[in-house]
């Protein structure tokens, strides 16, 4: 195989969509697998819909995914003269012609055809103009676009995912390749750039198949060889509709903000439509580079399963070192005003223990700030249902008060001694340990679920635990006074 050169060419009219992200991942993996080049191109020919803000956001997303590019980013808006040169070549060879028809007039005819439920195609009015008529319009300064002449016959191309695809040319319009203001349209700029950048493989969503037929015609008109095409299936929601905002987050950075690890997110997206031909689901970047082939792409539309993503993210969290996790979690804790940006060595050591306590039961980084909020704040409310069950009598307050006395007498506040004190007290009271465990958890966290109780109490610290249990005793006493 000659040098592999692939490109990712997002349009800066919005944030990087998960579908575009997956396409980017496939292009990048394919390039790295073949020791080729991954080229980044910004398709900003539609000036009215493009913005530098969106360009910056797209680049930030690609960087977060860890996908480095070898060339670019190239900007189509800076390549107008190149497109004009290729368009001129088509004019000279008779493969394209000037169109002087006002766009508003054509749009009105198109709307009328749609309203009448009639297929509309440009009727080649300007192709029928005599040389004299064309010269007169040019001299008069009538705005002119350039259209590609679509010949009779059939357009065929071989797709690496879907096989041979065909379309009758009579179904296609003489497409505009240069607008009257001299700027290129999408399909023409796309072909010229792919030629100019020596792109060997075009890997993109199957929603581009209609564009590919048009682009093949442009290649043929320019007497150039087409790259190899691979159209990948679109990602669908569980309702089998194309994934959109109603299915949840669609922008890559939203998933970062929700606490997904980049490695997990890339792994998840890579497996949406591609399989390494075995049962493995957790794959490192290096493993995916080694295993990725276009033959492994399934033509069926994959379903975006957020629960599967959360499961996979949880697996990556559990496999991560605590130091790495802490560096990723700190911004979430700061954002929730649970800690300050000034973190002492002692505080960092405490936070590492906090990470260790929660990593087995969290699916996202954000959950570290949500599930353990009571470690940082003590103004929580007791769960109503749990309070009715566990704070249901003056005796409950007596048991908690007795446990406070036992904790106060501990010379070392370690989980083994904390547990021993509770179980010994339960024996003396001739009750089950659960009669103390549940009320103590509720008193110190406001909830009945969480990490192992005695680990939790040790991390909270003796002074804080005693203060919180005393507060619960007062709550119960007020309730029954």
PyMOL commands that set and color helices and strands:
alter all, ss='L'
color gray80, all
select helices_A, chain A and resi 18-33+47-49+52-64+76-78+80-92+103-115+126-128+131-139+169-171+186-196+206-221+245-247+252-257+262-270+285-291+294-296+306-319+322-335+345-361+366-370+373-375+384-390+394-408+415-428+434-445+453-460+462-480
alter helices_A, ss='H'
color red, helices_A
select strands_A, chain A and resi 5-8+37-42+71-75+96-99+145-148+154-159+163-168+176-178+201-205+228-232
alter strands_A, ss='S'
color yellow, strands_A
deselect
rebuild
show_as cartoon
